[in-house]
Amino acid sequence: MEYILIAIVLAPAIYYAYVFFSRSPTFKKMSGGRENAELMKVLLNLEEEPLNALFALYKTEFGSGAAQYARQTYRKWQAGEVRPNRQTFSRFLIYLPRVMSFDLKCEVLRELREAYCARDKYELTVYTDDWKETLGPLVKDVILKANNAELPAALQERLRWLVDDDVEIARAILAQSQTRQSLNALSLLEQEFSNIEQLLDNAKGRGKVTHVLRLPLGTITLKIKRRNR
């Protein structure tokens, strides 16, 4: 009983202490450090070619010593073992984007969208004789959502270069690329359907095939069946 009374008495004090601390510059700095680390992980998730271009640009702008340290440490940043300091974060995500080539900026924007835009998941049952008619409208909807997806406002406020004119152009190019990627995924599924129908034939109408269609900012899990004859 004593412990319960003590907890009741202390609870308001603990709450107000948390509110006070959460508004303090120290707490905000700690939170900012975590956000910086997460953004660095996203940036360093680039494919090998754009990542090499990023480090080459870093060397040009900040010298061989800084570039060598970044090369030696980036896997630890990527794994979250070491947090980048404020200077490193500013160099990579505030300064460098303003001097990046257009192609490299597109790749960085792609990584940010994949990390921070919502990804929808769908499950759909289709039959071998109507899968195109059933799946088509959903794919169009996923493509439309992906093309209209916006990065969080807080992120755009933090990385002001995301609202530059050339980034808007990059976003439009990415939307076209994502649409082609989605349509290519559909074409590949159509090519695979002969194998899927063969599997269902062997199951003699008692089974189904599950196929996962991965689209930009969306995943559709298809349960494919053959109608009973």
Secondary structure, 3 states (H helix, E strand, C coil): CHHHHHHHHHHHHHHHHHHHHHCCHHHHHHHHHHHHHHHHHHHCCCCHHHHHHHHHHHHHHHCHHHHHHHHHHHHHHHHCCCCCCHHHHHHHHHHHHHCCCHHHHHHHHHHHHHHHCCCEEEEEEEECCCHHHHHHHHHHHHHHHHHHCCCCHHHHHHCHHHHCHHHHHHHHHHHHHHHHHHHHHHHHHHHHHHHHHHHHHHHCCCCCEEEEEEECCEEEEEEEECCCC
